[in-house]
C-alpha cells in the first residue's frame, strides 16, 4: 500500500506540473499510454482475491 501511495503522489506531481504550464517532450504520449496500461494492470490485480494466482 505504501508503494501505491508513492505512485499516487508522483501522479499528483505530474498533474500539478502540467496544469501549471509545464510543456512536456513530444514523446510524452507514449509514456502516458504505458503508464495507463500499468495502472490498469495494477487495478485489475487489486480486484482479485489474495489467494488467486494471475
ABEGO torsion letter per residue (X at the ends): XAAAAAAAAAAAAAAAAAAAGBBBBAAAAAAAAAAAAAAAAAAAAAABBAABBX
